[in-house]
Amino acid sequence: MPIAVDIDVMLARRKMSVGELADRVGITPANLAVLKNGRAKAVRFTTLAALCEVLKCQPGDLLRWEAEDASGGVLDVP
C-alpha cells in the first residue's frame, strides 16, 4: 500500500506503549494494532486527531506516502 503508518516510530519517541496509547485515544488495542501495522483501509479524522493530540505530533508524522512501481514494490522517494 502506498500509505505507510509510522505510529510505532512516534510511540518509541514518546516512550509509550500501544496499550497506553489505545487507552488515552479511546480505541481498543486490537484496532490500534490494525492501524499501526498498516492493515487499516481507513482512519477517521477524529481518531487521527486524537492520536496527534496524545502523541503531540502532526498527521504527517504518523502517515506518509510511498510510491509504488508497476509490480507493486515500493520505490525510493527522497
Phi and psi in radians as a Rosetta constraint file:
Dihedral C 1 N 2 CA 2 C 2 CIRCULARHARMONIC -1.306 0.35
Dihedral N 2 CA 2 C 2 N 3 CIRCULARHARMONIC -0.168 0.35
Dihedral C 2 N 3 CA 3 C 3 CIRCULARHARMONIC -1.776 0.35
Dihedral N 3 CA 3 C 3 N 4 CIRCULARHARMONIC 2.109 0.35
Dihedral C 3 N 4 CA 4 C 4 CIRCULARHARMONIC -1.789 0.35
Dihedral N 4 CA 4 C 4 N 5 CIRCULARHARMONIC 2.501 0.35
Dihedral C 4 N 5 CA 5 C 5 CIRCULARHARMONIC -1.912 0.35
Dihedral N 5 CA 5 C 5 N 6 CIRCULARHARMONIC 2.205 0.35
Dihedral C 5 N 6 CA 6 C 6 CIRCULARHARMONIC -1.970 0.35
Dihedral N 6 CA 6 C 6 N 7 CIRCULARHARMONIC 0.607 0.35
Dihedral C 6 N 7 CA 7 C 7 CIRCULARHARMONIC -1.076 0.35
Dihedral N 7 CA 7 C 7 N 8 CIRCULARHARMONIC -0.669 0.35
Dihedral C 7 N 8 CA 8 C 8 CIRCULARHARMONIC -1.072 0.35
Dihedral N 8 CA 8 C 8 N 9 CIRCULARHARMONIC -0.593 0.35
Dihedral C 8 N 9 CA 9 C 9 CIRCULARHARMONIC -1.117 0.35
Dihedral N 9 CA 9 C 9 N 10 CIRCULARHARMONIC -0.816 0.35
Dihedral C 9 N 10 CA 10 C 10 CIRCULARHARMONIC -1.188 0.35
Dihedral N 10 CA 10 C 10 N 11 CIRCULARHARMONIC -0.615 0.35
Dihedral C 10 N 11 CA 11 C 11 CIRCULARHARMONIC -1.076 0.35
Dihedral N 11 CA 11 C 11 N 12 CIRCULARHARMONIC -0.757 0.35
Dihedral C 11 N 12 CA 12 C 12 CIRCULARHARMONIC -1.130 0.35
Dihedral N 12 CA 12 C 12 N 13 CIRCULARHARMONIC -0.745 0.35
Dihedral C 12 N 13 CA 13 C 13 CIRCULARHARMONIC -1.102 0.35
Dihedral N 13 CA 13 C 13 N 14 CIRCULARHARMONIC -0.605 0.35
Dihedral C 13 N 14 CA 14 C 14 CIRCULARHARMONIC -1.602 0.35
Dihedral N 14 CA 14 C 14 N 15 CIRCULARHARMONIC -0.023 0.35
Dihedral C 14 N 15 CA 15 C 15 CIRCULARHARMONIC 0.894 0.35
Dihedral N 15 CA 15 C 15 N 16 CIRCULARHARMONIC 0.914 0.35
Dihedral C 15 N 16 CA 16 C 16 CIRCULARHARMONIC -2.175 0.35
Dihedral N 16 CA 16 C 16 N 17 CIRCULARHARMONIC 2.525 0.35
Dihedral C 16 N 17 CA 17 C 17 CIRCULARHARMONIC -1.517 0.35
Dihedral N 17 CA 17 C 17 N 18 CIRCULARHARMONIC 2.821 0.35
Dihedral C 17 N 18 CA 18 C 18 CIRCULARHARMONIC -1.069 0.35
Dihedral N 18 CA 18 C 18 N 19 CIRCULARHARMONIC -0.734 0.35
Dihedral C 18 N 19 CA 19 C 19 CIRCULARHARMONIC -1.087 0.35
Dihedral N 19 CA 19 C 19 N 20 CIRCULARHARMONIC -0.735 0.35
Dihedral C 19 N 20 CA 20 C 20 CIRCULARHARMONIC -1.140 0.35
Dihedral N 20 CA 20 C 20 N 21 CIRCULARHARMONIC -0.763 0.35
Dihedral C 20 N 21 CA 21 C 21 CIRCULARHARMONIC -1.088 0.35
Dihedral N 21 CA 21 C 21 N 22 CIRCULARHARMONIC -0.787 0.35
Dihedral C 21 N 22 CA 22 C 22 CIRCULARHARMONIC -1.018 0.35
Dihedral N 22 CA 22 C 22 N 23 CIRCULARHARMONIC -0.793 0.35
Dihedral C 22 N 23 CA 23 C 23 CIRCULARHARMONIC -1.063 0.35
Dihedral N 23 CA 23 C 23 N 24 CIRCULARHARMONIC -0.802 0.35
Dihedral C 23 N 24 CA 24 C 24 CIRCULARHARMONIC -1.238 0.35
Dihedral N 24 CA 24 C 24 N 25 CIRCULARHARMONIC -0.517 0.35
Dihedral C 24 N 25 CA 25 C 25 CIRCULARHARMONIC -1.466 0.35
Dihedral N 25 CA 25 C 25 N 26 CIRCULARHARMONIC -0.515 0.35
Dihedral C 25 N 26 CA 26 C 26 CIRCULARHARMONIC 1.613 0.35
Dihedral N 26 CA 26 C 26 N 27 CIRCULARHARMONIC 0.531 0.35
Dihedral C 26 N 27 CA 27 C 27 CIRCULARHARMONIC -2.181 0.35
Dihedral N 27 CA 27 C 27 N 28 CIRCULARHARMONIC 2.883 0.35
Dihedral C 27 N 28 CA 28 C 28 CIRCULARHARMONIC -1.325 0.35
Dihedral N 28 CA 28 C 28 N 29 CIRCULARHARMONIC 2.638 0.35
Dihedral C 28 N 29 CA 29 C 29 CIRCULARHARMONIC -1.006 0.35
Dihedral N 29 CA 29 C 29 N 30 CIRCULARHARMONIC -0.580 0.35
Dihedral C 29 N 30 CA 30 C 30 CIRCULARHARMONIC -1.142 0.35
Dihedral N 30 CA 30 C 30 N 31 CIRCULARHARMONIC -0.764 0.35
Dihedral C 30 N 31 CA 31 C 31 CIRCULARHARMONIC -1.185 0.35
Dihedral N 31 CA 31 C 31 N 32 CIRCULARHARMONIC -0.634 0.35
Dihedral C 31 N 32 CA 32 C 32 CIRCULARHARMONIC -1.141 0.35
Dihedral N 32 CA 32 C 32 N 33 CIRCULARHARMONIC -0.676 0.35
Dihedral C 32 N 33 CA 33 C 33 CIRCULARHARMONIC -1.111 0.35
Dihedral N 33 CA 33 C 33 N 34 CIRCULARHARMONIC -0.700 0.35
Dihedral C 33 N 34 CA 34 C 34 CIRCULARHARMONIC -1.059 0.35
Dihedral N 34 CA 34 C 34 N 35 CIRCULARHARMONIC -0.771 0.35
Dihedral C 34 N 35 CA 35 C 35 CIRCULARHARMONIC -1.178 0.35
Dihedral N 35 CA 35 C 35 N 36 CIRCULARHARMONIC -0.816 0.35
Dihedral C 35 N 36 CA 36 C 36 CIRCULARHARMONIC -1.084 0.35
Dihedral N 36 CA 36 C 36 N 37 CIRCULARHARMONIC -0.623 0.35
Dihedral C 36 N 37 CA 37 C 37 CIRCULARHARMONIC -1.555 0.35
Dihedral N 37 CA 37 C 37 N 38 CIRCULARHARMONIC 0.119 0.35
Dihedral C 37 N 38 CA 38 C 38 CIRCULARHARMONIC 1.318 0.35
Dihedral N 38 CA 38 C 38 N 39 CIRCULARHARMONIC 0.320 0.35
Dihedral C 38 N 39 CA 39 C 39 CIRCULARHARMONIC -1.657 0.35
Dihedral N 39 CA 39 C 39 N 40 CIRCULARHARMONIC -0.105 0.35
Dihedral C 39 N 40 CA 40 C 40 CIRCULARHARMONIC -1.293 0.35
Dihedral N 40 CA 40 C 40 N 41 CIRCULARHARMONIC 2.506 0.35
Dihedral C 40 N 41 CA 41 C 41 CIRCULARHARMONIC -1.605 0.35
Dihedral N 41 CA 41 C 41 N 42 CIRCULARHARMONIC -0.337 0.35
Dihedral C 41 N 42 CA 42 C 42 CIRCULARHARMONIC -2.753 0.35
Dihedral N 42 CA 42 C 42 N 43 CIRCULARHARMONIC 2.823 0.35
Dihedral C 42 N 43 CA 43 C 43 CIRCULARHARMONIC -2.456 0.35
Dihedral N 43 CA 43 C 43 N 44 CIRCULARHARMONIC 2.341 0.35
Dihedral C 43 N 44 CA 44 C 44 CIRCULARHARMONIC -1.262 0.35
Dihedral N 44 CA 44 C 44 N 45 CIRCULARHARMONIC 2.529 0.35
Dihedral C 44 N 45 CA 45 C 45 CIRCULARHARMONIC -1.078 0.35
Dihedral N 45 CA 45 C 45 N 46 CIRCULARHARMONIC -0.567 0.35
Dihedral C 45 N 46 CA 46 C 46 CIRCULARHARMONIC -1.141 0.35
Dihedral N 46 CA 46 C 46 N 47 CIRCULARHARMONIC -0.657 0.35
Dihedral C 46 N 47 CA 47 C 47 CIRCULARHARMONIC -1.206 0.35
Dihedral N 47 CA 47 C 47 N 48 CIRCULARHARMONIC -0.759 0.35
Dihedral C 47 N 48 CA 48 C 48 CIRCULARHARMONIC -1.077 0.35
Dihedral N 48 CA 48 C 48 N 49 CIRCULARHARMONIC -0.741 0.35
Dihedral C 48 N 49 CA 49 C 49 CIRCULARHARMONIC -1.102 0.35
Dihedral N 49 CA 49 C 49 N 50 CIRCULARHARMONIC -0.731 0.35
Dihedral C 49 N 50 CA 50 C 50 CIRCULARHARMONIC -1.139 0.35
Dihedral N 50 CA 50 C 50 N 51 CIRCULARHARMONIC -0.713 0.35
Dihedral C 50 N 51 CA 51 C 51 CIRCULARHARMONIC -1.049 0.35
Dihedral N 51 CA 51 C 51 N 52 CIRCULARHARMONIC -0.792 0.35
Dihedral C 51 N 52 CA 52 C 52 CIRCULARHARMONIC -1.131 0.35
Dihedral N 52 CA 52 C 52 N 53 CIRCULARHARMONIC -0.684 0.35
Dihedral C 52 N 53 CA 53 C 53 CIRCULARHARMONIC -1.115 0.35
Dihedral N 53 CA 53 C 53 N 54 CIRCULARHARMONIC -0.840 0.35
Dihedral C 53 N 54 CA 54 C 54 CIRCULARHARMONIC -1.176 0.35
Dihedral N 54 CA 54 C 54 N 55 CIRCULARHARMONIC -0.730 0.35
Dihedral C 54 N 55 CA 55 C 55 CIRCULARHARMONIC -1.501 0.35
Dihedral N 55 CA 55 C 55 N 56 CIRCULARHARMONIC -0.084 0.35
Dihedral C 55 N 56 CA 56 C 56 CIRCULARHARMONIC 0.913 0.35
Dihedral N 56 CA 56 C 56 N 57 CIRCULARHARMONIC 1.032 0.35
Dihedral C 56 N 57 CA 57 C 57 CIRCULARHARMONIC -2.537 0.35
Dihedral N 57 CA 57 C 57 N 58 CIRCULARHARMONIC 3.137 0.35
Dihedral C 57 N 58 CA 58 C 58 CIRCULARHARMONIC -1.794 0.35
Dihedral N 58 CA 58 C 58 N 59 CIRCULARHARMONIC 2.742 0.35
Dihedral C 58 N 59 CA 59 C 59 CIRCULARHARMONIC -0.946 0.35
Dihedral N 59 CA 59 C 59 N 60 CIRCULARHARMONIC -0.612 0.35
Dihedral C 59 N 60 CA 60 C 60 CIRCULARHARMONIC -1.171 0.35
Dihedral N 60 CA 60 C 60 N 61 CIRCULARHARMONIC -0.289 0.35
Dihedral C 60 N 61 CA 61 C 61 CIRCULARHARMONIC -1.354 0.35
Dihedral N 61 CA 61 C 61 N 62 CIRCULARHARMONIC -0.339 0.35
Dihedral C 61 N 62 CA 62 C 62 CIRCULARHARMONIC -1.820 0.35
Dihedral N 62 CA 62 C 62 N 63 CIRCULARHARMONIC -0.485 0.35
Dihedral C 62 N 63 CA 63 C 63 CIRCULARHARMONIC -2.225 0.35
Dihedral N 63 CA 63 C 63 N 64 CIRCULARHARMONIC 2.432 0.35
Dihedral C 63 N 64 CA 64 C 64 CIRCULARHARMONIC -2.552 0.35
Dihedral N 64 CA 64 C 64 N 65 CIRCULARHARMONIC 2.681 0.35
Dihedral C 64 N 65 CA 65 C 65 CIRCULARHARMONIC -1.666 0.35
Dihedral N 65 CA 65 C 65 N 66 CIRCULARHARMONIC 2.370 0.35
Dihedral C 65 N 66 CA 66 C 66 CIRCULARHARMONIC -2.151 0.35
Dihedral N 66 CA 66 C 66 N 67 CIRCULARHARMONIC 2.238 0.35
Dihedral C 66 N 67 CA 67 C 67 CIRCULARHARMONIC -1.221 0.35
Dihedral N 67 CA 67 C 67 N 68 CIRCULARHARMONIC 2.558 0.35
Dihedral C 67 N 68 CA 68 C 68 CIRCULARHARMONIC -1.961 0.35
Dihedral N 68 CA 68 C 68 N 69 CIRCULARHARMONIC 2.546 0.35
Dihedral C 68 N 69 CA 69 C 69 CIRCULARHARMONIC -1.501 0.35
Dihedral N 69 CA 69 C 69 N 70 CIRCULARHARMONIC -3.125 0.35
Dihedral C 69 N 70 CA 70 C 70 CIRCULARHARMONIC -1.051 0.35
Dihedral N 70 CA 70 C 70 N 71 CIRCULARHARMONIC -0.518 0.35
Dihedral C 70 N 71 CA 71 C 71 CIRCULARHARMONIC -1.511 0.35
Dihedral N 71 CA 71 C 71 N 72 CIRCULARHARMONIC -0.005 0.35
Dihedral C 71 N 72 CA 72 C 72 CIRCULARHARMONIC 1.658 0.35
Dihedral N 72 CA 72 C 72 N 73 CIRCULARHARMONIC -0.032 0.35
Dihedral C 72 N 73 CA 73 C 73 CIRCULARHARMONIC -1.370 0.35
Dihedral N 73 CA 73 C 73 N 74 CIRCULARHARMONIC 2.798 0.35
Dihedral C 73 N 74 CA 74 C 74 CIRCULARHARMONIC -1.512 0.35
Dihedral N 74 CA 74 C 74 N 75 CIRCULARHARMONIC 2.311 0.35
Dihedral C 74 N 75 CA 75 C 75 CIRCULARHARMONIC -1.593 0.35
Dihedral N 75 CA 75 C 75 N 76 CIRCULARHARMONIC 2.668 0.35
Dihedral C 75 N 76 CA 76 C 76 CIRCULARHARMONIC -1.270 0.35
Dihedral N 76 CA 76 C 76 N 77 CIRCULARHARMONIC 2.162 0.35
Dihedral C 76 N 77 CA 77 C 77 CIRCULARHARMONIC -2.110 0.35
Dihedral N 77 CA 77 C 77 N 78 CIRCULARHARMONIC 2.134 0.35
